Amino acid sequence: MSEIIRNKFSKKTKATLISILRFVVFATLGYQLLYPLLYMLSMALRAPADALDPSVIWIPKTFTLDNFLDALRVMDFWGAFKNSMLIGLGCGILDVLSCAFVAYGFARFKFFGSNVLFVLVILTLVVPVQTIILPMYADMKYFDAFGLMNVVSAITGGPDHISLVGNYASFYLPSLFALGLRSGLYIFIFRQFFKGMPAELEDAAYIDGAGPFKTFFRVMFPNAKNSIITVFLFSFVWHWNEYYMSNLFLGNMKKNFAIALSSLRVDLQAVVNVQTISDPLAVVTRIQAGALLSILPLLILYLLTQRYFTESIEHVGIK
C-alpha cells in the first residue's frame, strides 16, 4: 500500500515539476517576444527628460501623450496610413487572385517544362530584390503597355511611354501578374494546397459541363480559404513593412509607414523643439511612439485574425 502511495506521489510530483518547467519556459519566451513592445510603450509614455534618467527603467515618473501627438503630426499619420492600406490591401487581393491562378496551373496541368518553370519560381525566393531593382525601375519609369504606347505615339504624336513611378500601379501591376513581392512563396503555398485536394471534385465539375476556368473559380478557389488567408496576411504585412521598393517607387510623393518611420528622426529634429531638453537624443521617445503607431494596425489585424491565421498555417503546412 505504501509503495502504491509513493508511486502516486512521485508521479504527481513529476507532473507538477514538468508543469512548472513548461510555465517557466513559455513565460521566458513570451517575455522575449513582448519585450520590444513593452519597451516601446514605456518609452512612448515618458516625458523626454525621463528617457535620460537612469533611475527610470519601466514606469515613467511623468506620463505624457505629447510623444504620440508629435509623432502623429510629423509622420503625417493619416496620409501614411492611407497609402499603406491602399498598397497592402490592393497588393494582397491581387496576389491572392494571381498566385492562386498560377499555382492551380502548376498543380493540376502537366505541360512541357512545367517542372523547370516551377523550380524557377521557387528560385525567386532566394533572389534579393536589390539585384533586379534596376530593370524593375526602368519598367515602371518607361512603362509601355505591351507596345501599345508606340502605336498610340505614332498616331497621336504623343509620348511613347508613361511613368508609373510615384503611382500605386507600380505595386499593383507586378502583383496582378504574380510577379510581386515574394510571389514565389505564395504560388508555392497555393500549389501545395491544390495538389492535396481530391481530383474527384474536378471530375464532378467536368461531368457537369464546367471547363478548367469555371472549375477553378467555382470549385477549387472557394475551397482554398486557409491558403487565401495565409497569403493575404503575408502579402499585407510584407508590403506594409517594405521600405526599399516603397522608397524607390513612391519616395516622398506618397509616404507610407515604412518611409515615414525611416525619416522620423530627421523630421523630428527639424520640426520638434528640443532646445529646452538637455540632450537632443531625447527625441527617442517620439521615435518609439512613432514606431508603436506604425505597427498598431498590424497588431489589431493579427488580434482579429489570429484564429484563422493559426488554422491556415496548420492546414497549409508552412514550417
C-alpha positions in Angstrom: 0.0 0.0 0.0 2.8 2.4 0.9 4.5 1.5 -2.4 1.4 2.5 -4.3 1.1 5.8 -2.4 4.8 6.5 -3.0 4.4 5.8 -6.8 1.3 8.1 -7.0 3.1 10.8 -5.1 6.2 10.6 -7.3 4.1 10.7 -10.5 2.2 13.7 -9.1 5.4 15.5 -8.2 6.9 14.7 -11.6 3.8 16.1 -13.4 3.9 19.3 -11.2 7.6 19.8 -11.9 7.1 19.4 -15.6 4.2 21.9 -15.5 6.3 24.4 -13.6 9.2 24.0 -16.1 6.8 24.4 -19.0 5.4 27.6 -17.5 8.9 29.0 -16.9 10.0 28.2 -20.5 6.8 29.7 -22.0 6.9 32.7 -19.7 10.6 33.4 -20.7 9.8 33.0 -24.4 6.7 35.3 -24.0 8.8 37.9 -22.3 11.4 37.8 -25.0 8.7 38.3 -27.7 6.9 41.0 -25.8 9.9 42.9 -24.6 10.2 45.2 -27.7 6.5 46.2 -27.4 6.8 46.8 -23.7 9.9 48.9 -24.2 8.3 51.0 -26.9 5.2 51.6 -24.8 7.3 52.5 -21.8 9.4 55.0 -23.8 6.5 56.4 -25.7 4.7 57.3 -22.4 7.7 59.1 -20.8 8.5 62.7 -20.7 11.7 63.4 -22.8 13.7 64.1 -19.6 12.8 60.6 -18.3 14.5 59.0 -21.3 17.9 60.2 -20.0 17.1 59.4 -16.3 18.9 56.2 -15.3 16.5 55.7 -12.4 13.6 55.2 -14.7 13.5 51.7 -16.0 10.0 50.7 -16.9 7.5 53.0 -15.2 7.9 56.7 -16.2 8.0 59.4 -13.5 5.9 61.7 -15.7 3.3 60.2 -18.1 2.6 62.1 -21.2 0.9 61.7 -24.6 2.8 64.5 -26.3 5.1 62.0 -27.9 2.2 60.4 -29.7 0.9 63.8 -30.7 4.2 64.9 -32.1 4.7 61.6 -34.0 1.2 61.9 -35.5 1.9 65.4 -36.7 5.4 64.8 -38.0 4.7 61.4 -39.7 1.5 62.7 -41.4 0.0 59.6 -39.8 -3.3 59.5 -41.7 -1.7 60.1 -45.0 0.8 57.3 -44.4 -2.0 55.1 -43.1 -4.0 55.6 -46.2 -1.0 54.9 -48.5 0.0 51.8 -46.5 -3.6 50.5 -46.5 -4.1 51.0 -50.2 -0.8 49.3 -51.1 -1.3 46.4 -48.6 -5.0 45.7 -49.4 -4.6 46.1 -53.1 -1.5 44.0 -53.4 -2.8 41.4 -51.0 -6.0 40.9 -53.1 -4.1 40.8 -56.4 -1.5 38.4 -55.0 -4.2 36.1 -53.8 -6.0 36.0 -57.2 -3.0 35.9 -59.5 -0.8 33.5 -57.5 -3.8 31.1 -56.9 -4.4 31.0 -60.6 -0.8 30.3 -61.5 -0.4 27.7 -58.7 -3.5 25.9 -59.9 -1.9 25.5 -63.3 1.3 24.1 -61.8 -0.7 21.7 -59.5 -3.2 20.3 -62.0 -1.8 20.7 -65.5 1.3 19.0 -66.9 2.9 20.7 -69.8 6.4 20.8 -71.3 8.8 22.5 -68.9 6.3 22.8 -66.1 8.7 21.4 -63.5 11.5 23.6 -64.7 9.3 26.7 -64.6 8.2 25.8 -61.1 11.8 25.4 -60.0 12.5 28.9 -61.4 9.5 30.2 -59.4 10.9 28.8 -56.2 14.4 30.2 -57.0 12.9 33.7 -57.0 12.6 33.3 -53.2 16.4 33.4 -52.9 16.9 36.3 -55.3 17.3 39.6 -53.4 15.1 42.4 -54.8 18.2 44.7 -54.9 19.6 42.6 -57.7 16.7 43.1 -60.1 15.6 46.6 -58.9 17.2 48.4 -61.9 15.1 46.6 -64.6 12.1 46.9 -62.4 12.5 50.6 -62.0 13.2 51.0 -65.7 9.9 49.1 -66.5 8.0 51.4 -64.2 9.7 54.6 -65.3 9.3 53.9 -69.0 6.2 51.8 -69.0 4.9 50.7 -72.4 1.8 48.6 -72.2 2.7 45.6 -74.5 4.0 48.0 -77.1 0.7 49.8 -77.4 2.2 53.1 -76.4 4.4 53.1 -79.5 1.3 52.7 -81.7 -0.5 55.5 -79.9 2.6 57.7 -80.2 2.8 57.1 -83.9 -0.8 58.1 -84.3 -1.1 61.0 -82.0 2.5 62.1 -81.8 2.4 61.9 -78.0 5.0 60.2 -75.7 5.9 56.6 -76.4 5.8 55.6 -72.7 4.3 56.6 -69.4 5.9 56.8 -66.0 4.3 54.8 -63.1 6.9 56.0 -60.6 5.0 57.7 -57.7 1.9 55.7 -58.6 0.2 52.8 -56.8 0.3 51.0 -60.1 4.0 50.3 -59.7 3.0 47.9 -56.9 -0.3 46.7 -58.3 0.9 45.6 -61.8 3.6 43.1 -60.5 1.0 41.6 -58.1 -1.6 41.4 -60.9 0.8 39.2 -62.9 2.1 37.1 -59.9 5.4 38.9 -60.0 5.1 40.9 -56.9 6.9 40.9 -53.5 7.6 37.2 -52.6 5.0 35.9 -55.1 7.1 32.7 -55.4 6.2 31.8 -51.9 2.5 32.5 -52.4 2.5 30.3 -55.6 4.2 27.5 -53.6 1.6 27.8 -50.8 -1.4 27.6 -53.2 0.2 24.8 -55.2 0.7 22.6 -52.2 -2.9 23.1 -51.2 -4.3 22.4 -54.7 -2.2 19.2 -55.0 -3.7 17.9 -51.8 -7.3 18.4 -53.0 -9.1 15.3 -54.3 -9.3 15.1 -58.1 -12.9 13.8 -57.8 -14.0 17.4 -57.2 -12.7 18.5 -60.6 -14.1 15.3 -62.3 -17.6 16.1 -60.9 -17.3 19.6 -62.2 -16.2 18.4 -65.7 -19.1 16.0 -65.8 -21.5 18.9 -65.0 -20.1 20.7 -68.1 -17.7 23.1 -66.3 -14.4 23.9 -68.0 -11.0 24.5 -66.3 -11.6 28.1 -65.7 -15.1 27.6 -64.2 -13.8 24.7 -62.2 -11.1 26.8 -60.7 -13.3 29.8 -59.8 -16.4 27.9 -58.7 -14.9 24.8 -57.1 -11.2 24.9 -56.3 -10.6 28.6 -55.3 -13.6 28.8 -52.9 -12.3 25.8 -51.0 -8.8 27.3 -50.6 -9.9 29.6 -47.7 -7.0 28.7 -45.5 -4.4 29.4 -48.2 -6.2 32.6 -49.1 -6.0 33.9 -45.5 -2.3 32.9 -45.2 -1.3 34.5 -48.5 -3.3 37.7 -47.9 -1.8 38.3 -44.5 1.7 37.6 -45.6 1.3 39.9 -48.6 -0.3 42.7 -46.5 2.3 42.6 -43.7 5.3 42.4 -46.1 4.0 45.3 -48.2 3.2 47.3 -45.1 6.8 46.9 -43.9 8.5 47.2 -47.3 10.9 50.2 -47.3 13.3 49.6 -50.2 10.7 49.4 -53.0 8.4 51.9 -51.4 11.2 54.5 -51.2 12.2 53.8 -54.8 8.8 53.8 -56.4 6.9 56.2 -54.2 9.6 58.3 -52.4 8.2 61.5 -50.8 5.4 61.7 -53.3 3.3 59.2 -51.3 4.8 58.3 -47.9 3.8 55.1 -46.3 4.7 54.0 -42.8 8.0 52.4 -43.8 9.2 55.6 -45.4 7.8 57.9 -42.7 9.4 55.9 -39.9 12.8 55.8 -41.6 12.9 59.6 -41.8 11.2 60.3 -38.4 14.4 61.2 -36.5 15.4 63.8 -39.1 11.9 65.1 -39.4 11.5 65.4 -35.6 14.8 67.3 -35.2 13.7 69.7 -37.9 10.2 70.3 -36.5 10.0 69.5 -32.8 11.6 72.0 -30.4 14.3 70.1 -28.5 16.4 73.1 -27.4 14.9 73.1 -23.9 16.0 69.4 -23.4 19.5 68.7 -22.1 20.2 66.2 -24.8 18.8 66.2 -28.4 18.8 62.4 -28.3 15.6 62.7 -26.2 13.7 62.6 -29.4 13.9 58.9 -29.0 10.7 59.0 -27.0 8.9 60.4 -30.1 10.6 57.8 -32.3 9.3 55.0 -30.1 5.9 56.5 -30.2 6.0 56.6 -34.0 7.2 53.0 -34.2 4.3 51.9 -31.9 1.8 53.8 -34.0 3.2 52.3 -37.3 2.7 48.7 -36.0 -0.5 49.3 -34.2 -2.7 48.4 -37.2 -0.8 45.2 -37.7 -1.3 44.2 -34.1 -5.1 44.9 -34.4 -5.2 42.9 -37.6 -3.4 40.0 -36.0 -5.7 40.0 -33.0 -8.8 39.9 -35.2 -7.4 37.1 -37.5 -5.3 35.2 -35.1 -7.5 32.1 -35.0 -7.9 32.0 -38.8 -4.2 32.6 -39.4 -3.2 29.8 -37.0 -5.6 27.4 -38.6 -4.5 28.3 -42.1 -0.8 27.8 -41.2 -1.6 24.4 -39.8 -3.6 23.3 -42.9 -1.2 24.7 -45.4 1.8 23.1 -43.6 4.2 26.0 -43.6 7.3 25.5 -41.5 
